[in-house]
């Protein structure tokens, strides 16, 4: 997502964000981040580069990295419990 934004590949950015949105509710990520993703998708669709889009992309990247970290920790906890 971030790379697509930096390269101004609006089609790939829109596609990446579109694929992320359903995962938010599954992962327990709040609706506010889903709304951010929808804004990024809208900006990519209209090919608008506003100051806001970078902030949204960075916020989404941060929450996704945090979710990955938490999943890894939980996976390791479960794996170690079952030994």
N, C-alpha and C positions, 0 to 999 in steps of 0.2 A: 504494500500500500504506500509506504513512505517513498520507496524507489519510484513507483509510478507517478507520484506527485512531483518528485524532483525532476523527473524526465518529461513532465507534462504529457504523459501518456494517459489522457483522460478516459479512454475506453477501458484500459486495463485497471485504472483506479476505480472506475465505476463498477466494474466486474468484481474486483477484490472486495470492495466494501459490501456489495450486494450479497456475496457469499458469506460474509462475516455476520450479518444481521441476525439470522436465525440462531446462531450459536450463543448470542448474548443471553437470551432467556434460559437456555439449557445450562449455561455456566453460572447463572445467578448474577450476571452483570446487569446493573440497573437500566431502566428504560431511558434515563437521560443519555446514556451512551448509545443506545439504539437510535435515539433522535439525532445525536451528533453524526452518527454514521449515515443516516438518511440525508442530512444536510450536505455531507461530503458527496454522497451519491448525486444529489441534485446539482451541486456546483460542478461536478465532473460532467454530468449530462449536458449542462448548458455551457460548459467550458469556461466558467467564470473563475478567474484566479483572484480571490479576495484575500485580504490580510487574515480573515477569519479561518480560511480553509487550512492553512498551515497549523494553526493552533488546534483545530479539530483533529487533524491527522496525528499530531503529536500526542494529544490526549488519548486518542484511541489506541495508539501504539503503547502508551504507558499502561493502560488498563489491560490490554492483551498480554503484555509481558508479565504483569502481576498475576494474572490468571494462570499463565503457564507455570510460573514459580510455585503458586499454591497447589496446582495439580501435581507437579513433580514431588513436592513435599508430602502430599497425601498419598501418592502412589508408593513412595519409599516407606512411609509409615505402615501402610497396609502390607507391603511386601515383607517388612521386618517383623510384623505381628504374626504372619503366617509361617514363620520358620520353625 
